[in-house]
């Protein structure tokens, strides 16, 4: 009896791994499809049928993974945000100034490489979702770096959360300004301005 249970358990795990791999492949194909389509069409005009056709995936399969286009876009944005902020472990050992410089340049380079897609999302009906996800990511980056440097306790940081929200809001304003062309400074100057805002947290009385 015990032996059969072990075999069943191994079989279940193997099947689970296969399913996980299949899920990842399906989601990757759908994500690649919308990234390609975003180069050809306005973001709001892209349909689920177009996404499925480009990914060579049936519509019914799409709905096994996502509730609809809004849910799909939210997942795509989250994956993109995570991808462009997955830093090399060497960054973690750098000073805050150098660390944020790496982070900001990674994000800006990603935005430049995917400019049409980023603009499409920010000026689509999904802009609110994208903005909230990016804003939340900036807050998380600042919080983690402050705690990593043992500048204060989590309790103290919670007391200062509105200052962090304010600073990250300023960063988002710069992001929008750069995207809509109202801020026309070179990338290096733009990165310096954002770095200054993020480092302003270090000037707070956090202890």
C-alpha positions as CSV (number, residue, x, y, z in Angstrom):
1,X,0.0,0.0,0.0
2,X,2.7,2.4,1.0
3,X,4.6,1.7,-2.2
4,X,1.6,2.4,-4.4
5,X,1.1,5.7,-2.6
6,X,4.7,6.7,-3.2
7,X,4.3,5.8,-6.9
8,X,1.1,7.8,-7.1
9,X,2.7,10.8,-5.4
10,X,5.6,10.7,-7.8
11,X,3.3,10.4,-10.8
12,X,1.2,13.4,-9.5
13,X,4.4,15.5,-9.1
14,X,5.5,14.6,-12.6
15,X,2.2,15.5,-14.0
16,X,2.2,18.8,-12.0
17,X,5.6,19.7,-13.4
18,X,4.4,19.0,-17.0
19,X,1.3,21.1,-16.4
20,X,3.4,23.9,-14.9
21,X,5.7,23.8,-18.0
22,X,2.7,23.9,-20.3
23,X,1.2,26.8,-18.4
24,X,4.5,28.8,-18.7
25,X,4.8,28.0,-22.4
26,X,1.2,29.1,-23.1
27,X,1.5,32.3,-21.1
28,X,4.9,33.1,-22.7
29,X,3.4,32.6,-26.2
30,X,0.5,34.9,-25.4
31,X,2.7,37.5,-24.0
32,X,5.1,37.4,-27.0
33,X,2.0,37.7,-29.2
34,X,0.8,40.9,-27.7
35,X,4.3,42.4,-27.6
36,X,4.5,41.7,-31.4
37,X,1.0,43.0,-32.1
38,X,1.7,46.2,-30.1
39,X,4.3,47.1,-32.7
40,X,1.6,46.9,-35.4
41,X,-1.6,48.2,-33.8
42,X,-2.8,50.6,-31.2
43,X,-3.0,48.8,-27.9
44,X,-6.7,49.2,-27.4
45,X,-7.4,47.9,-30.8
46,X,-5.7,44.5,-30.2
47,X,-8.3,41.8,-29.8
48,X,-8.2,38.5,-28.0
49,X,-8.7,36.7,-31.3
50,X,-5.6,38.5,-32.7
51,X,-3.6,37.5,-29.7
52,X,-4.6,33.9,-29.9
53,X,-4.1,33.7,-33.6
54,X,-0.6,35.2,-33.3
55,X,0.3,32.8,-30.4
56,X,-1.3,29.8,-32.2
57,X,-3.4,29.1,-29.2
58,X,-7.1,28.5,-29.1
59,X,-9.4,31.1,-27.6
60,X,-10.8,28.6,-25.1
61,X,-7.2,28.0,-23.8
62,X,-6.8,31.7,-23.3
63,X,-9.8,31.8,-21.0
64,X,-8.4,28.9,-19.0
65,X,-5.6,31.2,-18.0
66,X,-7.2,34.7,-17.9
67,X,-10.7,36.1,-17.2
68,X,-10.4,38.5,-20.2
69,X,-8.2,41.0,-21.8
70,X,-8.0,43.3,-18.7
71,X,-6.8,40.4,-16.6
72,X,-4.3,39.4,-19.3
73,X,-2.9,42.9,-19.7
74,X,-2.6,43.2,-15.9
75,X,-0.5,40.0,-15.8
76,X,1.6,41.0,-18.8
77,X,2.4,44.4,-17.2
78,X,3.3,42.7,-13.9
79,X,5.6,40.3,-15.7
80,X,7.2,43.1,-17.6
81,X,7.7,45.2,-14.5
82,X,9.2,42.2,-12.7
83,X,11.4,41.4,-15.7
84,X,12.9,44.9,-16.0
85,X,13.6,45.1,-12.2
86,X,15.2,41.7,-11.7
87,X,18.6,43.0,-10.8
88,X,21.9,41.2,-10.8
89,X,22.8,40.1,-7.3
90,X,25.9,42.3,-7.4
91,X,23.6,45.4,-7.2
92,X,22.6,44.4,-3.7
93,X,26.1,45.0,-2.4
94,X,26.4,48.5,-3.8
95,X,25.8,51.8,-2.1
96,X,22.3,53.2,-2.4
97,X,23.5,55.8,-5.0
98,X,25.0,53.1,-7.2
99,X,22.2,50.6,-6.5
100,X,19.5,53.1,-7.6
101,X,21.5,54.1,-10.6
102,X,21.6,50.5,-11.8
103,X,17.9,50.1,-11.2
104,X,16.9,53.3,-12.9
105,X,19.0,52.7,-16.0
106,X,17.7,49.1,-16.3
107,X,14.1,50.5,-16.2
108,X,14.8,53.3,-18.7
109,X,16.6,51.0,-21.1
110,X,13.7,48.7,-21.0
111,X,11.3,51.6,-21.7
112,X,13.4,52.7,-24.7
113,X,13.6,49.2,-26.1
114,X,9.8,48.8,-25.7
115,X,8.8,52.4,-26.3
116,X,5.8,51.7,-28.5
117,X,4.4,49.1,-26.2
118,X,4.9,51.3,-23.1
119,X,3.3,54.3,-24.7
120,X,0.4,52.1,-25.9
121,X,-0.3,50.8,-22.5
122,X,0.0,54.2,-20.8
123,X,-2.4,55.8,-23.2
124,X,-4.9,52.9,-23.3
125,X,-7.8,52.1,-21.0
126,X,-5.4,49.9,-19.1
127,X,-3.2,52.9,-18.0
128,X,-4.6,52.9,-14.4
129,X,-3.7,49.2,-13.9
130,X,-0.2,49.7,-15.3
131,X,0.4,52.9,-13.3
132,X,-0.6,51.2,-10.1
133,X,1.7,48.3,-10.7
134,X,4.7,50.4,-11.6
135,X,4.1,52.8,-8.7
136,X,3.8,49.8,-6.3
137,X,7.1,48.4,-7.6
138,X,8.9,51.7,-7.0
139,X,7.6,51.8,-3.5
140,X,8.8,48.2,-2.9
141,X,12.2,49.0,-4.3
142,X,12.6,52.0,-1.9
143,X,11.3,50.1,1.1
144,X,13.5,47.1,0.5
145,X,16.7,49.2,0.1
146,X,15.9,51.3,3.2
147,X,15.4,48.1,5.3
148,X,18.4,46.4,3.7
149,X,20.6,49.2,4.9
150,X,19.1,49.0,8.4
151,X,18.2,52.6,8.3
152,X,15.2,52.0,10.4
153,X,12.7,49.4,11.6
154,X,9.7,48.4,9.6
155,X,7.5,50.1,12.2
156,X,9.4,53.4,11.7
157,X,9.3,53.0,8.0
158,X,5.5,52.6,8.2
159,X,5.3,55.9,9.9
160,X,7.1,57.5,7.0
161,X,5.1,55.7,4.3
162,X,3.4,58.9,3.0
163,X,6.7,60.5,2.3
164,X,7.7,57.5,0.3
165,X,4.4,57.6,-1.5
166,X,5.0,61.3,-2.3
167,X,8.5,60.7,-3.7
168,X,7.4,57.7,-5.8
169,X,4.5,59.8,-7.1
170,X,7.1,62.4,-8.3
171,X,8.9,59.6,-10.0
172,X,5.7,58.5,-11.8
173,X,5.2,62.1,-12.9
174,X,8.6,62.1,-14.5
175,X,7.8,58.8,-16.2
176,X,4.6,60.2,-17.7
177,X,6.4,63.4,-18.7
178,X,9.1,61.5,-20.5
179,X,6.6,59.3,-22.3
180,X,4.3,62.1,-23.5
181,X,7.3,64.3,-24.6
182,X,6.8,67.1,-22.1
183,X,10.2,66.2,-20.6
184,X,12.7,66.2,-23.3
185,X,16.0,65.9,-21.4
186,X,18.5,63.1,-22.3
187,X,18.2,59.7,-20.6
188,X,21.3,60.4,-18.5
189,X,19.8,63.6,-17.1
190,X,16.4,61.9,-16.6
191,X,18.1,59.1,-14.7
192,X,19.9,61.6,-12.5
193,X,16.6,63.4,-11.6
194,X,14.9,60.1,-10.6
195,X,18.0,59.0,-8.7
196,X,17.9,62.3,-6.8
197,X,14.2,61.7,-5.8
198,X,14.9,58.1,-4.7
199,X,17.9,59.2,-2.7
200,X,15.9,61.9,-1.0
201,X,14.5,59.2,1.2
202,X,18.0,59.0,2.8
203,X,17.7,62.6,3.9
204,X,14.7,61.8,6.0
205,X,14.9,61.4,9.8
206,X,14.1,57.7,9.7
207,X,15.8,56.6,13.0
